[in-house]
Amino acid sequence: MGVLRELSAPFVVPGPSGVAIRTRLKGLTVGDEEVLRLVGAHLGTLASRDLKRRCAERLEHSADTWAERKRVLTVESSSRWAGSITKATHDQWALSRRAQSAHIQVLEAGVRTIAHRLSLPVGAKGTKRSPGGYRTRQEWFAKTRRLHLLRDRLVAERADREAAHVRVVRGGKRLARTRHHLEQARLTEAEWRQLWEAGRWFLQADGESGKRLGNETIRVTPDGEVSMKLPAPLAHLANATHGRYVLTGTVAFHHRGQEWADRVSANRAVAYRIHLDVARYRWYITVSWTIPPVQTVPLAHARAGGLVGVDTNADHLAAWRLDEYGNPVGDPRRFSFDLNGPATYRDAQVRHALVRLLHWAKRHGLSVAIEDLDFQAEKTREKHGRRKRFRQLISGMPVSRLRARLASMAAELGITIVAIDPAYTSKWGAQHWRKPLTSKKRKTTRHDAAAVAIGRRALGHPIRRRTAPPPHDQSDCAGHRTVQAASGTPGREETRPRIPGPRTRSVGAGYGAKAGDQGAQHRPGHAAEHESWHQGLSPLSHEER
């Protein structure tokens, strides 16, 4: 049996630190749209120029160089527009550095896996924890070529990392590559050009606490009037005082609208972003602000009264309610979603599934336990080989989207989220809980059993369930497997003491091949019956080693 890796302790997931809401800009005139296009294109050009300069500075960046870049941008826009542009530039550069580091880790993992499999004979069998050799000589030869390719890429990425050289495309790398595959994307050059230009516009302003309505650059009154400060070269387009342009259309925020109105009335910082959905030809405005961190409850309080264990899958969430002792209560629940379709449809499907899950947990007043999943380095073909369908399965699981949605939505409903280590939950859940929970009226799936395992780990109980005692007059006269020694009892892992007197009708005490070695019995983890006995309030309230 292999050595199990160390499991991390469960923890309470902190709540979100910010809020973002969006609504549509309606009633815009042709002049309003033209002004938005001119401002977005002009500021987008300045943002591209600033990003190029920031990438050229690399690690030589300092507060002085930042101030110098901001002074240059202020001449062609304004001080506040320049501040928003430089901040967005720094965020983009830092994100690119993190993505570069993650890419290097993926390349290193691929090189290690291929090198290991190439070192094995062709056709060598693998183990549960280590892949075997390649199946054929042709595959072995192809992988040698791929190994050289990955090593070359790794050397180049490491050199860029040391030189602090990043590659950033304003508008997105995917859209830039689509330019060379217009037929496959079913786009004309004019349609692609509209997407490309709209993606590179810059129409966002950071909030300023203490300023009128929380923002001096883009301002929205409680009545829904939208105005913006025009850059210096476009000041002649202003239709209001102080170089501002007031849009004809108004906005109304239905979700969190009162909370937003309270903030702007109190002159608290609010950030705005205006963008165009080219496919629908609709203008939208997104409002965001920070909120104080939610005070997380202690883990012991989240466990009180039990919780709901949730297993995340590619097309549904499997949930099961557990009491405080780790016993399944009632029947399992399944919250399905469909991830076939555009991004907006997929996001709505995940959101609806989470709403049903959280409302169910809210009715019972319970916390939610979920795995702390991360498949960023677990879906490569080097790791899973020919298992293409499995790679597609884990690639399609909305891990990051679901995790972000769950934390924010649970905070709104006052539900605590407990994250656990995902190791062995599916395997041990199916091994110990699938068969016992299956009956003539209920068919327990592997995912349902995994939800029970997740909930038990979040509650601090071992996943392995305790077996029922044997019948009377066989071995130990019933009862010893459900009454177990406490974790602090000395000698709880030693062999049982010899009890004088005959134990069976045919063999005397102390005789037999396995009389003194309880570890040789067919009991996983060794037997736990010894001199000192401990009975809790519930047979499932103590850990079993």
C-alpha positions in Angstrom: 0.0 0.0 0.0 1.4 3.4 -0.9 1.9 6.2 1.5 -1.0 8.6 1.6 -0.2 12.3 1.2 -0.8 14.6 4.1 -4.2 16.2 4.1 -4.7 19.8 4.8 -7.2 20.9 7.5 -10.7 22.2 6.7 -11.1 25.9 6.8 -13.9 28.5 6.6 -13.9 30.3 3.2 -13.7 34.1 3.6 -16.4 36.2 2.0 -16.0 38.5 -1.0 -14.2 41.8 -0.7 -16.1 43.6 -3.5 -19.4 44.0 -5.3 -20.1 44.6 -9.0 -23.4 45.2 -10.7 -24.3 45.9 -14.3 -27.1 47.5 -16.2 -27.8 48.6 -19.7 -27.4 52.2 -21.0 -30.6 52.9 -22.8 -31.9 55.9 -24.8 -28.5 56.9 -26.2 -28.5 59.1 -29.3 -26.2 58.8 -32.2 -24.2 61.7 -30.8 -23.8 60.0 -27.5 -22.5 56.8 -29.1 -20.1 58.8 -31.2 -18.7 60.5 -28.2 -18.3 57.2 -26.3 -16.5 55.7 -29.3 -14.1 58.7 -29.6 -13.3 58.8 -25.9 -12.8 55.0 -25.7 -10.5 54.9 -28.8 -8.4 57.9 -27.6 -8.0 56.5 -24.1 -7.4 53.0 -25.5 -4.5 54.4 -27.5 -3.0 56.0 -24.4 -3.5 52.7 -22.4 -1.7 50.7 -25.1 1.2 53.2 -25.2 1.4 53.1 -21.4 1.4 49.3 -21.3 4.2 49.1 -23.8 6.3 51.5 -21.7 5.6 49.5 -18.6 6.6 46.3 -20.2 9.8 47.9 -21.4 10.7 49.0 -17.8 10.5 45.4 -16.6 12.0 45.2 -13.1 13.3 48.7 -13.2 9.9 50.1 -12.3 9.7 52.5 -9.4 7.5 55.2 -8.0 9.4 57.8 -9.9 8.8 56.1 -13.3 5.2 55.6 -12.4 4.8 59.3 -11.7 6.6 60.2 -14.9 4.3 58.0 -17.0 1.2 59.5 -15.2 2.5 63.1 -16.0 2.8 62.2 -19.7 -0.7 60.8 -19.8 -2.2 63.7 -18.0 -1.3 66.1 -20.8 -3.4 64.1 -23.3 -6.3 63.2 -20.9 -6.6 64.3 -17.3 -5.0 63.5 -14.0 -7.8 61.1 -13.0 -7.9 59.4 -16.4 -4.2 59.0 -16.2 -4.4 57.4 -12.7 -7.0 54.9 -13.9 -4.9 54.0 -17.0 -1.6 53.5 -15.0 -3.4 51.4 -12.4 -5.0 49.2 -15.0 -1.5 48.8 -16.7 0.1 47.6 -13.4 -2.7 45.1 -12.8 -2.3 43.7 -16.3 1.4 43.4 -16.0 1.2 41.7 -12.7 -1.5 39.3 -14.0 0.8 38.4 -17.0 3.7 37.7 -14.6 1.5 35.3 -12.6 0.3 33.6 -15.8 3.9 33.2 -16.9 4.8 31.5 -13.6 1.9 29.1 -13.9 2.9 28.3 -17.5 6.4 27.4 -16.4 5.0 25.1 -13.7 2.9 23.3 -16.3 5.8 22.9 -18.7 8.0 21.5 -15.9 5.3 19.0 -14.9 5.0 17.9 -18.6 8.8 17.5 -18.9 9.0 15.4 -15.8 6.2 13.1 -16.8 7.4 12.5 -20.3 11.0 11.9 -19.1 9.8 9.4 -16.6 7.7 7.4 -19.1 10.5 7.4 -21.6 12.8 5.9 -19.1 10.5 2.9 -18.7 10.4 -0.1 -21.2 7.8 0.1 -23.9 4.5 -1.4 -22.6 5.5 -1.3 -18.9 2.6 -1.2 -16.6 1.9 1.8 -14.5 0.7 2.1 -10.9 -2.1 4.2 -9.4 0.4 6.9 -8.6 2.8 6.7 -11.5 2.1 6.2 -15.2 3.8 3.4 -17.0 5.8 3.3 -20.3 4.4 4.2 -23.7 2.4 1.5 -25.5 4.3 1.4 -28.8 7.6 2.3 -30.3 5.9 4.9 -32.5 4.4 6.6 -29.5 7.7 6.5 -27.7 9.4 8.1 -30.7 6.7 10.8 -30.9 7.1 11.6 -27.2 10.8 12.0 -27.5 10.2 14.8 -30.1 7.6 16.4 -27.9 10.0 16.3 -24.9 12.6 18.3 -26.9 9.9 20.8 -27.9 8.7 21.2 -24.3 12.3 21.7 -23.0 12.9 24.4 -25.6 9.7 26.2 -24.6 10.7 25.8 -20.9 14.1 27.3 -21.5 12.6 30.3 -23.4 9.9 30.9 -20.7 12.5 30.7 -17.9 14.7 33.2 -19.8 11.7 35.6 -20.2 10.9 35.1 -16.5 14.4 36.0 -15.4 14.5 39.0 -17.7 11.0 40.1 -16.5 9.7 40.0 -20.1 6.0 39.4 -20.5 3.7 39.2 -23.6 0.4 41.0 -23.3 -2.2 41.6 -26.0 -4.7 44.4 -25.3 -8.0 43.0 -26.6 -7.1 39.4 -26.0 -4.8 36.9 -27.6 -7.7 34.7 -28.7 -9.3 37.6 -30.7 -6.0 38.5 -32.2 -5.5 35.0 -33.5 -9.1 34.9 -34.8 -8.0 37.4 -37.4 -6.2 34.6 -39.2 -9.1 32.2 -39.0 -12.1 34.3 -40.0 -13.8 31.6 -42.0 -13.6 29.2 -39.1 -15.0 31.9 -36.7 -17.7 32.8 -39.2 -16.7 36.4 -39.2 -16.0 39.0 -41.9 -13.0 41.3 -41.6 -15.3 44.2 -40.8 -17.1 42.3 -38.0 -13.7 41.2 -36.6 -12.5 44.8 -36.8 -15.5 46.0 -34.7 -14.8 43.4 -32.0 -11.1 44.2 -32.0 -11.6 48.0 -31.6 -14.3 47.6 -29.0 -12.1 45.2 -27.0 -9.2 47.8 -26.9 -11.3 50.8 -25.8 -10.7 52.2 -22.4 -13.7 53.6 -20.5 -13.2 52.9 -16.9 -12.6 55.1 -13.9 -11.6 54.3 -10.3 -13.6 55.5 -7.4 -12.6 58.4 -5.1 -13.8 58.5 -1.5 -14.9 62.0 -0.4 -15.5 63.2 -4.0 -19.0 64.2 -5.2 -21.0 61.0 -5.9 -17.9 58.9 -5.4 -16.2 59.6 -8.7 -15.1 62.7 -10.6 -14.4 61.1 -13.9 -17.5 59.0 -14.6 -20.4 60.2 -12.5 -23.9 58.7 -12.1 -26.4 60.6 -10.0 -29.0 58.8 -7.9 -31.6 59.7 -10.6 -29.6 57.8 -13.2 -28.0 60.6 -15.1 -24.6 59.6 -16.5 -21.8 62.1 -17.3 -18.1 61.9 -17.9 -15.0 64.1 -17.9 -13.7 64.4 -21.4 -10.0 64.2 -22.2 -8.3 67.4 -23.1 -8.1 66.8 -26.9 -11.9 66.1 -26.9 -13.0 68.9 -24.6 -14.7 70.7 -27.5 -17.4 68.0 -27.5 -18.6 68.9 -24.0 -22.2 69.8 -23.5 -21.9 70.7 -19.8 -19.7 72.8 -17.6 -16.1 71.9 -16.6 -15.5 69.9 -19.8 -18.1 67.2 -19.0 -20.4 65.4 -21.4 -23.9 64.3 -20.1 -25.5 61.3 -21.9 -29.0 61.5 -23.0 -30.0 58.1 -21.7 -30.4 57.2 -18.0 -29.7 54.1 -16.1 -31.4 52.2 -13.3 -29.9 49.6 -11.0 -32.4 47.0 -9.9 -29.9 44.6 -8.2 -28.4 46.3 -5.1 -29.7 49.6 -6.4 -30.5 51.0 -2.9 -27.0 50.0 -1.7 -25.4 51.8 -4.6 -27.6 54.9 -4.1 -26.6 55.1 -0.4 -23.0 55.0 -1.3 -23.1 57.7 -4.0 -25.3 59.9 -1.7 -22.6 59.6 1.0 -19.8 60.4 -1.5 -18.2 57.0 -1.0 -15.9 55.6 -3.7 -17.6 53.9 -6.6 -15.8 52.7 -9.8 -17.5 52.6 -13.2 -16.8 50.9 -16.5 -18.6 51.4 -19.8 -18.4 48.9 -22.6 -20.1 47.9 -25.9 -21.5 44.4 -26.6 -20.8 44.3 -30.3 -22.8 41.2 -31.0 -26.0 42.7 -29.5 -25.0 46.3 -30.1 -25.8 47.3 -26.6 -24.0 49.6 -24.2 -23.6 48.6 -20.6 -22.2 50.2 -17.5 -20.7 48.2 -14.6 -20.5 49.6 -11.1 -18.2 48.2 -8.5 -17.1 49.0 -5.0 -15.3 47.4 -2.1 -17.0 46.1 1.0 -15.5 45.4 4.5 -14.5 41.8 4.9 -17.2 39.6 6.3 -16.3 38.3 9.8 -16.0 34.6 9.3 -17.5 32.3 12.0 -15.3 29.8 13.8 -15.0 26.3 12.3 -16.6 24.7 15.4 -19.7 27.0 15.0 -20.0 26.1 11.3 -20.0 22.4 12.2 -22.6 22.7 14.9 -25.8 20.9 13.9 -24.2 19.3 10.9 -23.8 20.6 7.4 -24.3 19.8 3.7 -21.6 18.0 1.8 -21.4 18.9 -1.9 -19.5 17.0 -4.6 -18.7 19.1 -7.8 -19.1 17.4 -11.1 -19.1 18.4 -14.8 -22.9 18.5 -15.1 -24.4 18.6 -11.6 -23.8 19.2 -7.9 -24.4 16.1 -5.7 -25.4 17.1 -2.1 -26.3 15.2 1.0 -27.2 16.5 4.4 -25.2 15.2 7.4 -25.8 15.6 11.1 -23.2 16.6 13.6 -22.0 13.0 14.0 -21.4 12.6 10.3 -24.5 10.4 9.6 -26.4 11.0 6.3 -29.9 12.4 6.9 -32.7 12.0 4.4 -32.1 11.5 0.7 -29.4 12.9 -1.5 -30.1 15.9 -3.7 -28.8 16.7 -7.2 -28.6 20.2 -8.7 -28.0 19.8 -12.5 -26.6 22.4 -14.9 -25.8 22.4 -18.7 -22.5 23.7 -19.9 -23.2 23.4 -23.6 -23.6 26.9 -25.1 -22.2 30.4 -25.0 -20.4 31.7 -21.9 -23.4 33.7 -20.7 -25.7 30.6 -20.8 -23.1 28.5 -18.9 -22.7 31.2 -16.3 -26.4 31.4 -15.8 -26.7 27.6 -15.5 -24.0 27.5 -12.7 -25.7 30.4 -10.9 -29.1 28.8 -11.0 -27.7 25.5 -9.6 -26.0 27.3 -6.8 -29.2 29.3 -6.0 -31.1 26.0 -5.5 -28.4 24.5 -3.4 -28.0 27.5 -1.2 -31.7 27.9 -0.7 -32.0 24.3 0.3 -29.1 24.7 2.8 -30.7 27.9 4.1 -34.0 26.2 4.9 -32.2 23.8 7.1 -29.9 26.4 8.6 -26.7 24.5 7.7 -23.3 25.3 6.4 -22.0 24.0 3.0 -18.9 21.8 2.7 -17.1 21.7 -0.7 -13.8 20.5 -2.0 -11.0 23.0 -2.6 -10.5 22.0 -6.2 -7.9 23.3 -8.6 -7.4 21.6 -12.0 -5.0 24.1 -13.5 -2.1 21.6 -13.6 -4.2 18.4 -13.7 -5.6 18.4 -17.2 -2.6 18.0 -19.5 -2.2 15.1 -21.9 1.2 14.3 -20.3 -0.4 13.5 -17.0 -3.5 11.6 -18.3 -2.1 10.3 -21.6 -4.8 8.8 -23.9 -7.6 9.6 -21.5 -9.0 12.3 -23.7 -12.5 12.1 -22.5 -11.3 12.4 -18.9 -9.2 15.4 -19.8 -12.3 17.0 -21.4 -14.3 16.2 -18.4 -12.1 18.0 -15.9 -11.5 20.8 -18.3 -15.2 21.4 -18.6 -15.8 21.6 -14.8 -16.4 25.3 -13.9 -14.1 25.2 -10.9 -13.0 28.8 -10.6 -16.4 30.2 -11.7 -18.3 28.0 -9.3 -15.9 28.8 -6.4 -16.2 32.6 -6.9 -20.0 32.5 -7.4 -20.5 30.2 -4.4 -18.5 32.5 -2.0 -20.3 35.7 -3.0 -23.8 34.2 -3.1 -23.4 32.4 0.2 -22.2 35.6 1.8 -25.5 37.3 0.7 -27.6 34.6 2.4 -25.4 34.3 5.5 -24.3 30.7 4.8 -20.9 29.6 5.8 -18.7 27.7 3.3 -16.2 25.1 4.6 -13.5 24.0 2.2 -11.7 20.7 2.5 -8.8 18.8 1.0 -10.2 16.9 -2.1 -7.8 13.9 -1.8 -9.5 10.5 -1.9 -13.0 11.7 -1.3 -14.5 10.0 -4.3 -12.5 6.8 -3.8 -13.1 6.4 -0.1 -16.7 7.6 -0.3 -17.6 4.9 -2.9 -15.6 2.3 -0.9 -17.3 2.9 2.5 -20.6 4.6 1.8 -22.0 3.7 -1.6 -23.1 0.1 -0.8 -24.5 0.8 2.8 -26.6 3.7 1.6 -28.1 1.8 -1.3 -31.5 0.2 -0.8 -34.4 -1.1 -2.9 -35.9 2.4 -3.0 -32.7 4.4 -3.4 -29.8 3.9 -5.7 -26.7 5.7 -4.3 -24.3 6.9 -6.9 -20.5 7.4 -6.6 -21.1 11.2 -6.5 -23.6 10.9 -3.6 -21.1 8.8 -1.6 -18.4 11.4 -2.3 -20.7 14.1 -0.9 -21.0 12.1 2.3 -17.2 11.8 2.5 -16.8 15.5 1.9 -19.2 16.3 4.7 -17.6 13.9 7.2 -14.1 15.4 6.5 -15.5 18.9 7.0 -17.0 17.8 10.3 -13.7 16.4 11.5 -14.7 12.7 11.3 -12.9 10.0 9.4 -14.4 9.0 6.1 -14.3 5.2 6.9 -17.6 4.1 8.5 -17.7 1.8 11.5 -18.7 -1.8 10.8 -21.6 -3.4 12.6 -20.8 -5.9 15.4 -20.8 -9.6 14.6 -23.6 -11.9 15.8 -23.5 -13.4 19.2 -21.3 -16.4 19.9 -19.0 -15.5 17.0 -15.6 -14.0 17.9 -16.3 -11.3 20.5 -20.0 -11.6 21.5 -21.2 -8.5 19.7 -20.5 -4.9 20.4 -16.7 -4.4 20.2 -16.6 -2.7 16.8 -18.9 0.2 17.7 -17.5 0.8 21.1 -14.0 2.0 20.6 -11.0 3.3 22.5 -10.6 7.0 22.8 -7.8 8.6 20.7 -5.7 9.3 23.9 -5.9 5.8 25.3 -2.4 4.3 25.7 -1.9 1.1 23.8 -4.9 1.4 21.6 -2.9 0.1 18.6 -1.4 -2.8 20.4 -2.6 -6.4 20.3 -5.4 -7.4 22.6 -4.4 -8.9 26.0 -4.9 -12.6 26.4 -8.2 -13.4 28.2 -8.0 -16.6 30.2 -10.5 -19.3 29.5 -11.8 -20.9 26.3 -13.0 -18.6 23.5 -14.5 -21.3 21.3 -15.6 -24.9 21.8 -12.7 -26.3 19.8 -9.7 -24.1 20.5 -8.4 -23.0 23.9 -7.5 -19.5 24.8 -4.1 -18.3 23.5 -4.0 -20.9 20.7 -4.5 -20.4 17.0 -2.4 -18.8 14.3 -3.7 -15.3 14.8 -4.6 -15.2 18.4 -2.1 -12.5 19.3 -1.9 -10.5 16.1 -5.1 -8.5 15.7 -3.5 -6.5 12.9 -3.6 -9.7 10.8 -7.4 -9.8 11.0 -9.3 -8.5 8.0 -10.0 -5.1 9.5 -8.8 -1.9 7.8 -6.5 0.3 9.9 -6.1 -2.5 12.6 -8.5 -3.3 15.3 -9.3 -0.7 18.0 -10.5 -2.9 20.8 -8.2 -3.0 23.9 -8.2 -2.9 27.7 -9.7 0.5 28.1 -13.1 1.0 26.6 -14.8 4.3 25.8 -18.4 4.9 24.9 -19.5 8.4 23.7 -22.9 9.9 23.4 -23.1 8.7 19.9 -21.3 5.8 18.2 -20.2 8.2 15.4 -18.9 11.0 17.6 -15.3 10.0 17.9 -12.5 9.4 15.5 -11.3 5.9 14.6 -7.7 5.4 13.9 
